[in-house]
Amino acid sequence: MKISSKEFLTVSNLLSLLRLLLAIPLWLLFDNYFTDSSVKYWLFALCLFAAVTDILDGYLARKFNQVTEAGKIIDPIADKVAMAVVVIRLAMYNELPLYYLLMIIIRDMLIFLGGIYVTSKIGKVLPSNILGKATVLIVGIVLLLTLLQIEKSSFLYTSLFYFSIFMIIISFLAYVYRAVEYLKRKTIV
């Protein structure tokens, strides 16, 4: 699979690259998570900005018929890296349990490695699906609520937290099922 520079340089792909680069200030801002109360709001704002760019890049790619193989690679990597930074740092400060961090990281690594394998076999990148996007949304909401230090014993937080765990598991199983189906057919519809 060859990706041309013209395919790479679309507005939607540049938004994904911007989201990928946001991982750096996100990581650095966490250094002052407990010493500067405004940091939590900056982190919240950057995470919200990342979510908006994620929605916008997909919308623009479809609207202007610029869905590219490069974009199918960059977009999920940017999502996974930005989310991993936030989850790792929150877990480092005991704001999230270690098992939650491991579930997210292991799921994303297995999907990434599985995606490489499937791409090598069928010659195209599997596009994201709605279940995966919904999982990212729910986990993102949990992370935003955690950043805002919403009471973890509240019904809202607890419900979303456990629902996100359910979605992490279900979306992973759905990715595995879909990958197996594509490998059986060796084509993407």
Rosetta blueprint (number, residue, H / E / L):
1 M L
2 K L
3 I L
4 S L
5 S H
6 K H
7 E H
8 F H
9 L L
10 T L
11 V H
12 S H
13 N H
14 L H
15 L H
16 S H
17 L H
18 L H
19 R H
20 L H
21 L H
22 L L
23 A H
24 I H
25 P H
26 L H
27 W H
28 L H
29 L H
30 F H
31 D H
32 N H
33 Y L
34 F L
35 T L
36 D L
37 S H
38 S H
39 V H
40 K H
41 Y H
42 W H
43 L H
44 F H
45 A H
46 L H
47 C H
48 L H
49 F H
50 A H
51 A H
52 V H
53 T H
54 D H
55 I H
56 L H
57 D H
58 G H
59 Y H
60 L H
61 A H
62 R H
63 K H
64 F L
65 N L
66 Q L
67 V L
68 T L
69 E H
70 A H
71 G H
72 K H
73 I H
74 I H
75 D H
76 P H
77 I H
78 A H
79 D H
80 K H
81 V H
82 A H
83 M H
84 A H
85 V H
86 V H
87 V H
88 I H
89 R H
90 L H
91 A H
92 M H
93 Y L
94 N L
95 E L
96 L L
97 P L
98 L H
99 Y H
100 Y H
101 L H
102 L H
103 M H
104 I H
105 I H
106 I H
107 R H
108 D H
109 M H
110 L H
111 I H
112 F H
113 L H
114 G H
115 G H
116 I H
117 Y H
118 V H
119 T H
120 S H
121 K H
122 I H
123 G L
124 K L
125 V L
126 L L
127 P L
128 S L
129 N L
130 I H
131 L H
132 G H
133 K H
134 A H
135 T H
136 V H
137 L H
138 I H
139 V H
140 G H
141 I H
142 V H
143 L H
144 L H
145 L H
146 T H
147 L H
148 L L
149 Q L
150 I L
151 E L
152 K L
153 S L
154 S L
155 F H
156 L H
157 Y H
158 T H
159 S H
160 L H
161 F H
162 Y H
163 F H
164 S H
165 I H
166 F H
167 M H
168 I H
169 I H
170 I H
171 S H
172 F H
173 L H
174 A H
175 Y H
176 V H
177 Y H
178 R H
179 A H
180 V H
181 E H
182 Y H
183 L H
184 K H
185 R H
186 K L
187 T L
188 I L
189 V L
